[in-house]
Amino acid sequence: MNPFEMLQMKGRIENFGRQHPRVAAFFAENHQELREGAIVEIRITSPEGRSIVTNMRLTAEDEATINGMKEMMK
């Protein structure tokens, strides 16, 4: 990813945080739990009411990626 794309992504992430403050606050308050071995569950509910759920167990590589993203956002 080139530096210009990185700046664009940073702006989009900041905008997402402004548009969805509860999500940003949730991750800010619980970021220490996003470490190797933690399970992240995601649920999507469509406008029609269909629900889809998945989960993943974080690896050491995932933790490094998350930490890199946090550093990029500083």
Residue frames relative to the residue before (quaternion, step in Angstrom):
aa qw qx qy qz dx dy dz
M 1.0000 0.0000 0.0000 0.0000 0.00 0.00 0.00
N 0.3554 -0.7471 0.5175 0.2187 3.57 -0.75 0.99
P 0.6968 -0.4970 0.3114 0.4129 3.61 -1.21 0.42
F 0.6289 0.5314 -0.3462 0.4497 3.61 0.99 -0.72
E 0.6580 0.4970 -0.3055 0.4761 3.59 0.96 -0.84
M 0.6207 0.5386 -0.3378 0.4589 3.58 1.06 -0.73
L 0.6548 0.4997 -0.3111 0.4741 3.59 0.96 -0.81
Q 0.6302 0.5212 -0.3313 0.4705 3.57 1.01 -0.78
M 0.6648 0.5000 -0.3054 0.4634 3.59 0.89 -0.90
K 0.6182 0.5345 -0.3453 0.4613 3.59 0.97 -0.78
G 0.6608 0.5069 -0.3020 0.4639 3.58 0.94 -0.87
R 0.6553 0.5089 -0.3126 0.4624 3.57 0.97 -0.81
I 0.6482 0.5056 -0.3182 0.4722 3.57 0.99 -0.81
E 0.6400 0.5102 -0.3226 0.4753 3.59 0.99 -0.79
N 0.6457 0.5114 -0.3130 0.4728 3.59 0.98 -0.84
F 0.6144 0.5393 -0.3380 0.4664 3.60 1.00 -0.82
G 0.6566 0.5195 -0.3053 0.4537 3.58 0.95 -0.87
R 0.6585 0.4908 -0.3073 0.4808 3.59 1.03 -0.73
Q 0.6955 0.4781 -0.2724 0.4621 3.58 0.98 -0.82
H 0.7835 0.2019 -0.0843 0.5816 3.58 1.14 -0.65
P 0.0597 -0.8666 0.4937 0.0405 3.61 0.62 1.08
R 0.6179 0.5465 -0.3647 0.4319 3.62 1.04 -0.59
V 0.6412 0.5074 -0.3283 0.4729 3.60 1.02 -0.74
A 0.6558 0.5073 -0.3089 0.4660 3.57 0.92 -0.94
A 0.6577 0.5046 -0.3090 0.4662 3.60 0.95 -0.86
F 0.6157 0.5543 -0.3405 0.4446 3.59 1.02 -0.82
F 0.7088 0.4423 -0.2674 0.4801 3.58 0.84 -0.97
A 0.6199 0.5396 -0.3468 0.4520 3.60 1.05 -0.70
E 0.7088 0.4605 -0.2565 0.4688 3.59 0.97 -0.88
N 0.7956 0.3116 -0.1343 0.5019 3.59 1.09 -0.64
H 0.3089 0.7957 -0.4836 0.1937 3.61 1.21 0.20
Q 0.6137 0.5663 -0.3609 0.4152 3.61 1.06 -0.63
E 0.6317 0.5362 -0.3308 0.4517 3.61 1.21 -0.39
L 0.5971 0.5569 -0.3626 0.4493 3.61 1.25 -0.30
R 0.3771 0.7040 -0.5033 0.3299 3.53 0.36 1.30
E 0.7449 -0.4074 0.2754 0.4509 3.54 -1.30 0.29
G 0.7820 0.3128 -0.2584 0.4732 3.54 -0.94 0.98
A 0.5613 0.5858 -0.3967 0.4295 3.60 1.21 -0.38
I 0.2853 -0.7341 0.5893 0.1803 3.56 -1.15 0.63
V 0.1604 -0.7658 0.6195 0.0638 3.55 -0.86 1.06
E 0.1112 -0.7902 0.6013 0.0397 3.55 -0.80 1.05
I 0.1159 -0.7853 0.6075 0.0299 3.55 -0.98 0.92
R 0.0631 -0.7767 0.6265 0.0161 3.56 -0.95 0.97
I 0.1052 -0.7581 0.6420 0.0452 3.53 -0.99 0.93
T 0.0735 -0.7668 0.6367 0.0356 3.56 -0.90 0.97
S 0.3541 -0.7537 0.5170 0.1983 3.57 -0.58 1.16
P 0.6634 -0.4895 0.3684 0.4296 3.60 -1.22 0.27
E 0.6655 0.4940 -0.2979 0.4736 3.61 1.18 -0.52
G 0.5973 -0.6027 0.3459 0.4004 3.59 1.27 -0.07
R 0.4617 0.6637 -0.4614 0.3652 3.62 1.24 0.06
S 0.1699 -0.8034 0.5675 0.0611 3.57 -0.84 0.99
I 0.0616 -0.7687 0.6366 -0.0048 3.55 -0.98 0.97
V 0.0473 -0.8056 0.5904 -0.0126 3.58 -0.86 0.99
T 0.0593 0.7592 -0.6478 0.0228 3.55 -1.14 0.72
N 0.1028 -0.7827 0.6065 0.0949 3.55 -1.27 0.20
M 0.1046 -0.7731 0.6212 0.0741 3.53 -1.30 0.28
R 0.3446 -0.6888 0.5966 0.2254 3.53 -1.20 0.64
L 0.4073 -0.7380 0.4844 0.2342 3.57 -0.71 1.09
T 0.2811 -0.7392 0.5938 0.1479 3.53 -1.08 0.87
A 0.6859 -0.4423 0.3616 0.4506 3.56 -1.29 0.08
E 0.6358 0.5250 -0.3241 0.4638 3.59 1.05 -0.76
D 0.6218 0.5271 -0.3348 0.4726 3.61 1.03 -0.78
E 0.6452 0.5248 -0.3125 0.4589 3.56 0.96 -0.91
A 0.6472 0.5059 -0.3158 0.4748 3.60 0.98 -0.81
T 0.6390 0.5187 -0.3240 0.4665 3.59 1.00 -0.79
I 0.6518 0.5085 -0.3083 0.4707 3.59 0.92 -0.91
N 0.6627 0.4971 -0.3077 0.4681 3.59 0.92 -0.87
G 0.6341 0.5260 -0.3250 0.4644 3.59 1.05 -0.74
M 0.6469 0.5074 -0.3156 0.4738 3.56 1.03 -0.79
K 0.6271 0.5278 -0.3383 0.4623 3.59 1.01 -0.77
E 0.6547 0.5079 -0.3065 0.4686 3.59 0.96 -0.88
M 0.6402 0.5349 -0.3217 0.4478 3.58 0.98 -0.83
M 0.6930 0.4935 -0.2732 0.4490 3.57 1.07 -0.74
K 0.5335 0.6325 -0.4131 0.3804 3.63 1.21 -0.21
